[in-house]
């Protein structure tokens, strides 16, 4: 899996988060970032649970936006 998010992508997603105007592209970038980071959250049960919750919410928002 190739994961790349540029500084401009990050700034755009952050701006859209603040403005509550996330697009499907933004959600897809967030989903990719969560997938990339998920192995780091397996050390503790609480962190893994939180990551899974955020991932599921992002998946649901992405499906609803299409």
C-alpha positions in Angstrom: 0.0 0.0 0.0 1.4 3.4 -0.9 0.5 6.1 1.5 1.3 9.7 0.7 -0.3 12.8 2.0 1.3 16.1 1.1 1.4 19.2 3.3 -1.2 20.8 1.0 -3.5 17.7 1.3 -3.2 17.9 5.1 -4.0 21.7 5.1 -7.0 21.2 2.8 -8.5 18.4 4.9 -7.9 20.4 8.1 -9.6 23.4 6.7 -12.5 21.3 5.5 -12.8 19.8 9.0 -12.9 23.2 10.6 -15.5 24.4 8.1 -17.5 21.2 8.4 -17.3 20.7 4.6 -15.5 17.4 4.2 -15.6 15.9 0.7 -15.4 12.2 -0.3 -11.8 12.9 -1.2 -11.0 14.3 2.3 -12.7 11.3 3.9 -10.7 8.9 1.7 -7.4 10.6 2.7 -8.5 10.4 6.4 -9.3 6.7 5.9 -5.9 6.0 4.4 -4.2 7.8 7.2 -6.2 5.8 9.8 -5.3 2.5 8.0 -1.6 3.5 8.0 -1.7 4.4 11.7 -3.8 1.5 13.0 -0.9 -0.8 13.7 0.4 1.8 16.2 -2.8 1.6 18.2 -2.8 -2.2 18.9 -0.6 -1.9 22.0 -3.5 -1.0 24.4 -7.0 -2.1 24.3 -8.4 1.4 24.7 -6.3 2.9 21.9 -7.4 0.0 19.6 -11.0 0.5 20.5 -10.8 4.3 19.9 -9.1 3.7 16.5 -11.7 1.2 15.4 -14.5 3.6 16.4 -13.0 6.4 14.3 -12.3 4.1 11.4 -15.9 2.8 11.4 -17.3 6.4 11.6 -15.1 7.5 8.7 -16.1 4.5 6.6 -19.8 5.2 7.3 -19.3 8.9 6.3 -17.5 7.9 3.2 -20.2 5.5 2.1 -22.9 8.1 2.8 -21.0 10.7 0.7 -21.1 8.6 -2.4 
